[in-house]
C-alpha cells in the first residue's frame, strides 16, 4: 500500500496532490507473530506508517480504515484485544482512531452492527454467534475454503463501499452535483510487437461511456510506462483522439503501458492499459 502511495506521489501534479483524497486499508501482515519485535514490521509499526503517509498529503485528505477480524479473533482472544477491541487503549484500531479522529473509518464495527441490514440479509445462527463475539458475520465473509476467513465476500464489500461512500461525501471529497459523465479510454500501440530500435507509437481515443452524451471529451493524456510517467501530458484533438510521437526508446521485453485521461469540465477520468512487446532485432 505504501509503495503504491509513493508511486502516486511521485507522479501526481500539484493540483492532484492538493485535491485527491486517499483511503488506506491495511492488512494483517504487520500483526503476524513472526514480526513481533521487528520495528518495521510488527503491529506497532502500523500507526506510525499511516502517520508518515498522511503527513505527505494535505490535512483531511487521508482516511485510514480500521483492521477487521475473522472467526479466530473474537471477544476474549489475544488477537481481538491487540487489534480491534475498542475498549483496549493499545489496540491497533483504537490507536488509529485516536490519531486520525473524524478521518478514521471504523468499517469493521459497522459490519458487525449494521452489515446484514445494509446487505438485506437475514441473520443465520452462525451470523448471530459471530455478532455476539464481535466478528463480522459469516454471511459477509468468504466461505470456508475460499481464502482468509477474515476477508469479505461481495456482500461485505458492498456494505463497505456504502459506508465509505457516506464518509467520503461527509469529508467533502465528492458532493452531489459534482459527478461527471463517465468517459471511456481506448489505447493501443503499433506496431506491436516491435523490434529493438524500431519506432512505435500509441493511438488513444476517448469517448463518452453513455450513448446519450453528445459532447466529445477534451483534456489531456498522460502515458505511464512500467509504472512511471512517460513524457509530459498531451492534449487530445477536438475529436477526442491522440497519436503519440514515434519512439524507439523501449528495451527488449514486455512493457506495461497505460494511457490516463485526466477528465474535463464534463467528463470524469478514465484509463486504458495494454502490453507492448519489444523483441531483439533479427
C-alpha positions in Angstrom: 0.0 0.0 0.0 2.8 2.4 0.9 4.6 1.6 -2.3 1.6 2.4 -4.4 1.1 5.6 -2.4 4.7 6.7 -3.0 4.3 5.9 -6.8 1.3 8.2 -6.9 3.1 11.0 -5.1 5.9 10.8 -7.5 3.6 11.1 -10.5 1.0 13.5 -9.2 0.7 17.1 -10.3 0.4 19.8 -7.6 -3.3 20.1 -8.4 -3.8 16.4 -7.9 -1.9 16.5 -4.6 -4.0 19.3 -3.3 -7.4 17.8 -4.1 -7.1 14.0 -4.1 -8.3 12.0 -1.1 -6.6 8.8 -0.1 -8.2 5.7 1.5 -5.8 3.2 3.2 -6.9 -0.2 4.4 -4.0 -2.1 5.9 -4.0 -5.8 6.1 -2.8 -8.1 8.9 0.8 -8.6 7.7 2.1 -6.4 10.4 0.2 -8.3 13.1 1.8 -11.7 12.3 3.5 -13.1 15.4 6.7 -13.8 13.3 7.1 -10.0 13.0 6.9 -9.3 16.8 9.8 -7.1 17.8 10.7 -6.0 14.3 10.3 -2.2 14.4 9.5 -2.0 10.7 7.1 -4.9 10.6 5.2 -5.6 13.9 1.8 -4.3 14.8 3.3 -1.2 16.5 4.6 0.0 13.1 1.1 0.4 11.6 0.1 3.7 13.1 3.5 5.4 12.6 3.5 4.3 9.0 0.0 5.8 8.5 1.1 9.0 10.2 4.0 9.3 7.8 1.8 8.7 4.8 -0.9 11.2 6.0 1.8 13.8 6.5 2.7 13.8 2.8 -0.8 15.0 1.6 -2.9 18.0 2.7 -4.7 17.7 6.1 -8.0 16.0 5.8 -7.3 14.1 2.6 -6.2 10.8 4.2 -8.6 8.2 5.5 -7.3 5.1 7.3 -9.7 2.1 7.7 -9.6 0.0 10.8 -8.4 -3.6 10.6 -11.1 -6.3 10.6 -11.1 -9.7 12.2 -12.2 -13.3 11.5 -13.6 -16.2 13.5 -10.2 -16.8 15.2 -10.2 -13.3 16.7 -13.4 -13.0 18.6 -14.0 -11.5 22.1 -11.6 -12.8 24.7 -8.8 -13.7 22.3 -5.4 -12.1 22.3 -5.8 -11.0 18.7 -9.1 -9.3 19.4 -7.6 -7.3 22.3 -4.5 -6.4 20.4 -6.1 -5.3 17.1 -9.8 -4.5 17.1 -11.1 -4.3 20.7 -12.3 -0.7 21.0 -12.2 -0.8 24.8 -8.4 -1.5 24.8 -6.3 1.7 24.5 -3.4 -0.2 23.0 -5.4 -2.0 20.3 -4.4 -1.0 16.8 -7.8 0.3 15.8 -8.1 2.4 19.0 -4.7 4.0 18.3 -5.8 4.7 14.7 -9.0 6.3 15.9 -7.1 8.4 18.5 -4.6 9.6 15.9 -6.9 10.4 13.0 -10.2 11.3 14.7 -13.0 12.1 12.3 -10.9 10.9 9.4 -10.7 7.4 10.7 -13.2 4.9 9.2 -14.3 2.1 11.6 -15.7 -0.2 8.9 -15.2 -3.4 11.0 -17.6 -2.4 13.7 -20.1 -1.2 11.2 -20.0 -4.6 9.5 -20.8 -6.2 12.9 -23.6 -3.9 13.9 -25.2 -2.9 10.6 -23.8 -5.1 7.9 -26.6 -7.6 7.5 -29.2 -4.9 7.5 -27.4 -2.9 4.8 -26.9 -6.0 2.7 -30.5 -7.0 3.1 -29.7 -10.4 4.5 -31.4 -12.4 7.3 -29.0 -13.5 10.1 -28.1 -17.1 10.3 -27.3 -18.9 13.5 -23.6 -18.5 12.7 -24.1 -14.8 11.9 -25.8 -14.3 15.3 -22.9 -16.1 17.1 -20.4 -14.0 15.2 -22.1 -10.8 16.1 -22.2 -11.8 19.8 -18.4 -12.5 19.5 -17.8 -9.1 17.8 -16.9 -10.6 14.5 -18.3 -9.5 11.1 -21.0 -12.1 10.3 -20.2 -15.1 8.2 -22.7 -14.0 5.5 -20.4 -11.1 4.8 -17.2 -13.0 4.7 -15.7 -15.5 2.3 -17.0 -19.1 2.5 -14.8 -21.8 4.2 -12.1 -22.8 1.8 -12.4 -19.6 -0.2 -9.5 -17.8 1.4 -8.7 -16.0 4.6 -11.9 -16.2 6.7 -11.4 -12.5 7.7 -11.8 -11.4 4.1 -15.1 -10.1 2.8 -17.3 -11.6 0.1 -19.2 -9.5 -2.4 -22.0 -8.6 0.0 -19.4 -7.5 2.6 -17.6 -5.4 0.1 -20.8 -3.7 -1.0 -21.6 -2.8 2.6 -18.1 -1.4 3.0 -18.5 0.6 -0.2 -21.8 2.1 1.0 -20.2 3.0 4.4 -17.2 4.6 2.7 -19.4 6.5 0.2 -21.1 8.2 3.1 -17.8 9.1 4.8 -16.2 10.3 1.6 -19.1 12.7 0.9 -19.1 13.8 4.6 -15.4 14.7 4.2 -16.3 16.9 1.1 -14.2 14.8 -1.3 -17.2 14.3 -3.5 -20.5 16.1 -3.4 -23.8 15.6 -5.2 -23.9 17.8 -8.3 -20.2 17.4 -9.0 -20.5 14.0 -10.5 -19.2 14.0 -14.1 -20.2 11.9 -17.1 -18.3 8.7 -17.5 -15.6 8.6 -20.1 -14.0 5.6 -21.9 -10.4 5.5 -23.0 -9.0 3.0 -25.5 -5.3 2.9 -26.3 -3.1 0.6 -28.4 0.4 0.6 -29.9 1.6 0.0 -33.4 3.5 -1.9 -34.5 3.1 -4.4 -31.6 5.4 -6.3 -31.2 8.2 -4.1 -32.4 11.9 -4.9 -32.7 14.7 -3.2 -30.7 15.4 0.2 -32.2 12.1 0.2 -34.3 9.8 3.2 -33.8 6.4 2.6 -32.3 3.6 5.0 -31.4 0.4 4.9 -29.3 -3.1 5.7 -30.5 -5.7 6.9 -28.0 -9.4 7.6 -28.3 -11.5 9.0 -25.5 -15.3 8.9 -25.8 -18.4 9.2 -23.7 -19.3 5.9 -22.0 -23.0 6.9 -22.3 -24.8 6.7 -25.6 -26.9 9.7 -24.6 -23.9 12.0 -24.1 -23.3 14.0 -27.3 -20.2 16.0 -26.2 -16.7 14.9 -27.1 -14.2 14.6 -24.2 -11.4 17.2 -24.1 -8.3 17.4 -21.9 -5.0 15.6 -21.6 -3.5 12.2 -21.7 -0.6 11.1 -19.5 1.3 8.0 -20.6 2.6 5.7 -17.9 5.2 3.0 -18.9 6.1 0.3 -16.4 4.6 2.3 -13.5 6.4 5.6 -14.3 5.1 8.7 -16.1 6.4 8.8 -19.7 6.8 12.3 -21.1 4.5 15.2 -20.4 0.7 15.2 -20.6 -0.5 15.5 -24.2 -3.7 17.4 -25.3 -6.5 15.5 -27.1 -7.5 16.7 -30.5 -11.0 18.1 -31.0 -12.4 14.7 -32.0 -11.1 13.1 -28.7 -8.1 11.3 -30.3 -4.4 11.5 -29.8 -1.4 9.9 -31.6 1.8 9.9 -29.7 5.2 10.8 -31.2 7.2 7.9 -32.5 9.5 6.4 -30.0 12.2 3.7 -30.2 13.4 4.0 -26.6 11.8 0.9 -25.1 14.2 -2.0 -24.4 13.7 -5.7 -25.2 10.9 -7.3 -23.2 7.3 -6.8 -22.1 6.3 -3.2 -21.2 3.1 -2.2 -19.4 1.7 0.9 -20.9 -1.3 3.0 -19.5 -2.9 6.0 -21.1 -4.5 8.1 -18.4 -7.2 10.6 -19.3 -7.5 13.4 -16.7 -11.0 14.4 -17.4 -12.5 17.8 -18.1 -15.4 20.0 -17.0 -18.0 17.4 -18.3 -16.2 14.1 -18.2 -14.5 12.2 -15.4 -11.1 10.5 -15.8 -10.6 7.0 -17.3 -7.6 5.0 -18.5 -6.6 2.2 -20.8 -3.8 -0.3 -20.2 -2.1 -2.8 -22.6 1.2 -4.5 -23.0 3.8 -3.8 -25.7 6.4 -6.3 -26.7 9.9 -5.4 -27.9 11.8 -8.2 -29.5 15.5 -8.5 -30.3 16.4 -7.4 -33.8 16.7 -10.4 -36.1 
